[in-house]
Every structure is written in C-alpha cells, then in structure tokens.
Amino acid sequence: MTGVTLTKAVKKYGDVQVIHDVDLSIDEGEFCVFVGPSGCGKSTLLRMIAGLEETSAGKIEIGTRDVTRMDAADRGVAMVFQTYALYPHMTVEENMGFGLRMTGHPRDEIQAKVAEASRILKLDDYLKRKPKALSGGQRQRVAIGRAIVRGPDVFLFDEPLSNLDAELRVDMRVEIARLHKKIGATMIYVTHDQVEAMTLADKIVVLRAGHVEQVGSPMQLYADPDNRFVAGFIGSPAMNFLAGTVAPGGTVSVPALGGQAVPAAVALPDEGAPVLVGLRPQHLQVAADPASPIRLDIRERLGGVAYDYLDAPTGERLIVETRGDEAIPEGAAVRLGFDPADALFFDGVSEARLR
C-alpha cells in the first residue's frame, strides 16, 4: 500500500484551465472521495492520477515515486469505471484474469489471484458465467475483482455506482466499504452523490470549478464547513440559508423570520452588512401559528421521518425534518423555532464562514 500526493497539480486544455493548483495528500490505506457537482473536475483529477490525462503542471507522487510523466501502465494503479467494460464473450473468471494474462503471468498465479478476489467479492458461484447472465451489481463486482487481481498500490473508482438502481447502489456501497476494510488498500473514489461520500470516506475532497474548496473527514465538513458551498453540498437534505443583515448587539436580523434577531457568537461584519444564516433541517422545529406569514407547502412522509417544505414571505424556501405523524396540515401557517447555537453564519458577499 502507498499514499498519493499532488503538488500544485494543474490541467489545461489549450488556454482553458480546468484544474487549479491542487495540493492534496492521501495517506496510505485511506479511502478518499472526490465529490462535487457535474463539471467540477473530479473525474479529470482522478484521470490525472491514473495517467489517462496528462498533467499540465505540478507533480503527482504515488508512494515515493514521481509518476507525473509516467505511463498509466507503470503507475501501480487499477481503475474501476462507471461502465463495467467487461468482455461479453469471456466468463467472469476470464474477465478477471485477462489483465494478468496479457502481462504474461503464470497460469497458476492467475488462478490463485482470481480465486482470492472471487472469495472476497462472493463471486465463486458465477465464475463460469458470462456477463449477460449477471445482474448490474454482479457485473460491477466483476469489474472490481479485475482490479483486485492486479494487486495495485492504489484503487481508483470513477462513479462506479451511477448505472445501478437505488437498491443496488446501497448494496454495492456496503460491498465497497467492506472491501476496503478487508484489503486496507488506498482508494480514491469519485462521485457527485454526497451520501456516498459521507458513508464511504475517511477523507472527502470537495471540488468546485477545478478548485479544492475543503478537505476533511465527513463529519468535519458536515459540522464545520468553510463556506456556503461546502455547507450546502454536504448533508441531505441540504442546509437552509436565510438572508439577513448585521443588527446591533451581535445579532443578525432575518426578514424571513419576521425580522427576528438571531444571536451570533462569531465575529460579524459591520452593522447593516449582509449575512447568511445556515440552519440544518433537523435543527428546526415547526408549530402551528395562524399569525405567522410562513406556510407549510408540502410534506414528504418517509415513514419514521418527514420533510416539511415551507414558504417564507420573502420567497425563500426552507426544509424542516420532523419525526412522527405531524398534525399540522399542508397550507397551514407555522412558526419556526431553533437553538441559535445550531446556526452557522456566512458572509453575504464572499460566502465564507464567519467564525
């Protein structure tokens, strides 16, 4: 096992720069997830590590080796793609061992490595089947098995669950987490799904427009985001943001809450400056109040939890997580309650976190 280090990594296509001076250290045995919206550069960064995209400037190291200009085949990485890329005329066993056969490994060694990978991935009963006889989840496990038999220093996953239905995604997510625990290899995983990032990662790298916004453990990013983008991207449902202005006495006046002054135990800008107040859906409570201008628009019931979508008089939309069977009907006027200690504050211009 080895770690991965990127130093001022840059990617340009002609005059267009898509990856901007990325500095990143991924420890040996760590499960690191690149997450961000479509087009943020996460797959490009992964392909740079794999050697499938040329690095325009900066350095990439795997372990102690500088692999920046090294061919992909010599980097000691194995990649699992969004598409399974299995050979339809080969059996599961043949697909998993194909790479080793092409590099001239002995037959006994190939059989042993395929047998070990199939045991880890519970594919023993499918080794003689061809891909058309497998489910989507089984095909993806074969693709992962093909990576395992190569014995790479680093595993790279490029949105491997995107083609699976919701139930299979959950099952495969658990399988990948279990695989990491079993083999302890360094893994880098790309996804746009922050739930996958939160549940799988030791370390999350949040990307936006080719820039690293923040790096940290899932709960560090969830509880202590550096800016509005990270706060809104990490967490499901997303954080609510209400526009406010700095008021006297270290408070923020929030029009959506009827001008309520929210105490802020942080360093605020000058009085009158714009500030955003961030509140997680689970930190809000609702109660019926005919005098309130806030309306309960839609309630989504998911069994033990429900999500209330509220319309504020300012046009802002809020989501509140509730438990149990709430008696408040849709369309009713409600008031909001919350503990000010749960609120996060962001500069209204730069959107940086106020601390």
FENVENVEN-V225834 format. One record per residue. N is the residue number from 1. RES is the residue in one letter. D_CENTER is the distance of its C-alpha to the mean C-alpha in whole Angstrom. Layout:
n:N res:RES d_center:D_CENTER
n:N res:RES d_center:D_CENTER
This chain:
n:1 res:M d_center:23
n:2 res:T d_center:22
n:3 res:G d_center:20
n:4 res:V d_center:19
n:5 res:T d_center:20
n:6 res:L d_center:19
n:7 res:T d_center:22
n:8 res:K d_center:22
n:9 res:A d_center:21
n:10 res:V d_center:22
n:11 res:K d_center:22
n:12 res:K d_center:24
n:13 res:Y d_center:26
n:14 res:G d_center:29
n:15 res:D d_center:29
n:16 res:V d_center:25
n:17 res:Q d_center:23
n:18 res:V d_center:19
n:19 res:I d_center:18
n:20 res:H d_center:20
n:21 res:D d_center:21
n:22 res:V d_center:18
n:23 res:D d_center:19
n:24 res:L d_center:16
n:25 res:S d_center:17
n:26 res:I d_center:16
n:27 res:D d_center:18
n:28 res:E d_center:20
n:29 res:G d_center:18
n:30 res:E d_center:15
n:31 res:F d_center:12
n:32 res:C d_center:10
n:33 res:V d_center:6
n:34 res:F d_center:6
n:35 res:V d_center:4
n:36 res:G d_center:7
n:37 res:P d_center:9
n:38 res:S d_center:12
n:39 res:G d_center:14
n:40 res:C d_center:12
n:41 res:G d_center:13
n:42 res:K d_center:10
n:43 res:S d_center:12
n:44 res:T d_center:15
n:45 res:L d_center:15
n:46 res:L d_center:14
n:47 res:R d_center:17
n:48 res:M d_center:19
n:49 res:I d_center:18
n:50 res:A d_center:19
n:51 res:G d_center:23
n:52 res:L d_center:22
n:53 res:E d_center:22
n:54 res:E d_center:24
n:55 res:T d_center:24
n:56 res:S d_center:26
n:57 res:A d_center:26
n:58 res:G d_center:25
n:59 res:K d_center:24
n:60 res:I d_center:22
n:61 res:E d_center:23
n:62 res:I d_center:23
n:63 res:G d_center:24
n:64 res:T d_center:28
n:65 res:R d_center:28
n:66 res:D d_center:27
n:67 res:V d_center:26
n:68 res:T d_center:26
n:69 res:R d_center:28
n:70 res:M d_center:28
n:71 res:D d_center:28
n:72 res:A d_center:25
n:73 res:A d_center:27
n:74 res:D d_center:28
n:75 res:R d_center:25
n:76 res:G d_center:25
n:77 res:V d_center:21
n:78 res:A d_center:21
n:79 res:M d_center:18
n:80 res:V d_center:17
n:81 res:F d_center:16
n:82 res:Q d_center:15
n:83 res:T d_center:19
n:84 res:Y d_center:21
n:85 res:A d_center:24
n:86 res:L d_center:26
n:87 res:Y d_center:30
n:88 res:P d_center:31
n:89 res:H d_center:35
n:90 res:M d_center:34
n:91 res:T d_center:33
n:92 res:V d_center:30
n:93 res:E d_center:32
n:94 res:E d_center:33
n:95 res:N d_center:29
n:96 res:M d_center:28
n:97 res:G d_center:31
n:98 res:F d_center:31
n:99 res:G d_center:30
n:100 res:L d_center:32
n:101 res:R d_center:35
n:102 res:M d_center:35
n:103 res:T d_center:35
n:104 res:G d_center:38
n:105 res:H d_center:37
n:106 res:P d_center:39
n:107 res:R d_center:39
n:108 res:D d_center:39
n:109 res:E d_center:36
n:110 res:I d_center:34
n:111 res:Q d_center:35
n:112 res:A d_center:35
n:113 res:K d_center:31
n:114 res:V d_center:30
n:115 res:A d_center:32
n:116 res:E d_center:30
n:117 res:A d_center:27
n:118 res:S d_center:28
n:119 res:R d_center:29
n:120 res:I d_center:25
n:121 res:L d_center:24
n:122 res:K d_center:27
n:123 res:L d_center:28
n:124 res:D d_center:31
n:125 res:D d_center:33
n:126 res:Y d_center:31
n:127 res:L d_center:32
n:128 res:K d_center:35
n:129 res:R d_center:33
n:130 res:K d_center:32
n:131 res:P d_center:29
n:132 res:K d_center:31
n:133 res:A d_center:31
n:134 res:L d_center:28
n:135 res:S d_center:25
n:136 res:G d_center:22
n:137 res:G d_center:20
n:138 res:Q d_center:23
n:139 res:R d_center:23
n:140 res:Q d_center:19
n:141 res:R d_center:21
n:142 res:V d_center:24
n:143 res:A d_center:21
n:144 res:I d_center:20
n:145 res:G d_center:23
n:146 res:R d_center:24
n:147 res:A d_center:22
n:148 res:I d_center:23
n:149 res:V d_center:27
n:150 res:R d_center:26
n:151 res:G d_center:26
n:152 res:P d_center:23
n:153 res:D d_center:23
n:154 res:V d_center:19
n:155 res:F d_center:17
n:156 res:L d_center:15
n:157 res:F d_center:12
n:158 res:D d_center:12
n:159 res:E d_center:10
n:160 res:P d_center:13
n:161 res:L d_center:12
n:162 res:S d_center:13
n:163 res:N d_center:17
n:164 res:L d_center:17
n:165 res:D d_center:18
n:166 res:A d_center:16
n:167 res:E d_center:18
n:168 res:L d_center:18
n:169 res:R d_center:14
n:170 res:V d_center:14
n:171 res:D d_center:17
n:172 res:M d_center:15
n:173 res:R d_center:12
n:174 res:V d_center:15
n:175 res:E d_center:17
n:176 res:I d_center:14
n:177 res:A d_center:14
n:178 res:R d_center:18
n:179 res:L d_center:18
n:180 res:H d_center:17
n:181 res:K d_center:19
n:182 res:K d_center:22
n:183 res:I d_center:22
n:184 res:G d_center:20
n:185 res:A d_center:19
n:186 res:T d_center:17
n:187 res:M d_center:14
n:188 res:I d_center:11
n:189 res:Y d_center:9
n:190 res:V d_center:7
n:191 res:T d_center:5
n:192 res:H d_center:6
n:193 res:D d_center:5
n:194 res:Q d_center:4
n:195 res:V d_center:6
n:196 res:E d_center:6
n:197 res:A d_center:3
n:198 res:M d_center:6
n:199 res:T d_center:9
n:200 res:L d_center:9
n:201 res:A d_center:8
n:202 res:D d_center:11
n:203 res:K d_center:10
n:204 res:I d_center:7
n:205 res:V d_center:8
n:206 res:V d_center:7
n:207 res:L d_center:10
n:208 res:R d_center:12
n:209 res:A d_center:15
n:210 res:G d_center:15
n:211 res:H d_center:15
n:212 res:V d_center:13
n:213 res:E d_center:13
n:214 res:Q d_center:12
n:215 res:V d_center:11
n:216 res:G d_center:12
n:217 res:S d_center:11
n:218 res:P d_center:9
n:219 res:M d_center:12
n:220 res:Q d_center:13
n:221 res:L d_center:11
n:222 res:Y d_center:11
n:223 res:A d_center:15
n:224 res:D d_center:16
n:225 res:P d_center:14
n:226 res:D d_center:16
n:227 res:N d_center:16
n:228 res:R d_center:16
n:229 res:F d_center:13
n:230 res:V d_center:11
n:231 res:A d_center:13
n:232 res:G d_center:12
n:233 res:F d_center:9
n:234 res:I d_center:8
n:235 res:G d_center:10
n:236 res:S d_center:11
n:237 res:P d_center:14
n:238 res:A d_center:13
n:239 res:M d_center:16
n:240 res:N d_center:19
n:241 res:F d_center:21
n:242 res:L d_center:24
n:243 res:A d_center:27
n:244 res:G d_center:29
n:245 res:T d_center:32
n:246 res:V d_center:33
n:247 res:A d_center:36
n:248 res:P d_center:39
n:249 res:G d_center:38
n:250 res:G d_center:35
n:251 res:T d_center:33
n:252 res:V d_center:31
n:253 res:S d_center:33
n:254 res:V d_center:31
n:255 res:P d_center:33
n:256 res:A d_center:31
n:257 res:L d_center:32
n:258 res:G d_center:35
n:259 res:G d_center:35
n:260 res:Q d_center:34
n:261 res:A d_center:34
n:262 res:V d_center:31
n:263 res:P d_center:32
n:264 res:A d_center:30
n:265 res:A d_center:30
n:266 res:V d_center:28
n:267 res:A d_center:30
n:268 res:L d_center:30
n:269 res:P d_center:32
n:270 res:D d_center:35
n:271 res:E d_center:37
n:272 res:G d_center:36
n:273 res:A d_center:33
n:274 res:P d_center:30
n:275 res:V d_center:27
n:276 res:L d_center:24
n:277 res:V d_center:24
n:278 res:G d_center:20
n:279 res:L d_center:20
n:280 res:R d_center:18
n:281 res:P d_center:19
n:282 res:Q d_center:20
n:283 res:H d_center:22
n:284 res:L d_center:25
n:285 res:Q d_center:28
n:286 res:V d_center:30
n:287 res:A d_center:34
n:288 res:A d_center:36
n:289 res:D d_center:38
n:290 res:P d_center:40
n:291 res:A d_center:41
n:292 res:S d_center:37
n:293 res:P d_center:36
n:294 res:I d_center:33
n:295 res:R d_center:32
n:296 res:L d_center:30
n:297 res:D d_center:30
n:298 res:I d_center:28
n:299 res:R d_center:27
n:300 res:E d_center:24
n:301 res:R d_center:25
n:302 res:L d_center:23
n:303 res:G d_center:26
n:304 res:G d_center:25
n:305 res:V d_center:23
n:306 res:A d_center:24
n:307 res:Y d_center:22
n:308 res:D d_center:25
n:309 res:Y d_center:24
n:310 res:L d_center:27
n:311 res:D d_center:29
n:312 res:A d_center:30
n:313 res:P d_center:33
n:314 res:T d_center:31
n:315 res:G d_center:29
n:316 res:E d_center:26
n:317 res:R d_center:24
n:318 res:L d_center:23
n:319 res:I d_center:21
n:320 res:V d_center:23
n:321 res:E d_center:22
n:322 res:T d_center:25
n:323 res:R d_center:26
n:324 res:G d_center:29
n:325 res:D d_center:31
n:326 res:E d_center:32
n:327 res:A d_center:35
n:328 res:I d_center:34
n:329 res:P d_center:35
n:330 res:E d_center:33
n:331 res:G d_center:35
n:332 res:A d_center:36
n:333 res:A d_center:36
n:334 res:V d_center:34
n:335 res:R d_center:33
n:336 res:L d_center:30
n:337 res:G d_center:30
n:338 res:F d_center:28
n:339 res:D d_center:28
n:340 res:P d_center:28
n:341 res:A d_center:27
n:342 res:D d_center:23
n:343 res:A d_center:23
n:344 res:L d_center:21
n:345 res:F d_center:23
n:346 res:F d_center:22
n:347 res:D d_center:25
n:348 res:G d_center:25
n:349 res:V d_center:26
n:350 res:S d_center:23
n:351 res:E d_center:21
n:352 res:A d_center:20
n:353 res:R d_center:20
n:354 res:L d_center:24
n:355 res:R d_center:25
